[in-house]
Amino acid sequence: MKKQFNNKPKKEKKPEEPKFYDLEQSSLDLVNDTIGKMALAFNIKTKAIGVSKQNTLIKIQKCSPIFQHISAIDLMIYINEDYLVALEGESADILIHQELDRLEMDISKGTFKLGKFRLQTNEGILNKYGIDAVAKANQLSDLYEKQTKDGHEFDKNSEDVQKKLKSNKKSGVEFLE
């Protein structure tokens, strides 16, 4: 029995663009300027790199202790430059600052962690209920979590909860259109 070989010409594969790449200097300057404007309790060593396949403008990731030891980098910042170019300057700055604002510092230990976003919602909810109602609901949810974790019973009308809500309330929030 004779073997038949497929003599069809093979299609040439297009060279894939690299997933990770070095950022342009203007992008690095924007990230470093934003970090410089923030009031961080201590210096965090960062490395910003480009990511072509990322679906958002920015993602941050705390480095593992082993990677921190080997590279002396505490925080990786991943930027999609296509998004950065497509967004207006101020919008990109806001999104970068918003992501970096998740850093929670523990001054006594000299460490940091990435917290969750303080206001978790979407545009439809904000339009329907308003920023103050959504912020209050999120604060109540956080207080409920903390109190039940500590073994206390939660009462949204208690004096302690109302004091926390009043002390955490931020006014003067505006949305750009």
Secondary structure as UniProt FT lines:
FT   STRAND          20..21
FT   HELIX           25..37
FT   STRAND          46..51
FT   TURN            52..53
FT   STRAND          58..62
FT   HELIX           65..71
FT   STRAND          75..79
FT   HELIX           81..86
FT   HELIX           89..100
FT   TURN            101..102
FT   STRAND          103..106
FT   TURN            107..110
FT   STRAND          111..114
FT   HELIX           123..129
FT   HELIX           131..149
FT   TURN            150..151
FT   TURN            156..157
FT   HELIX           159..168
//
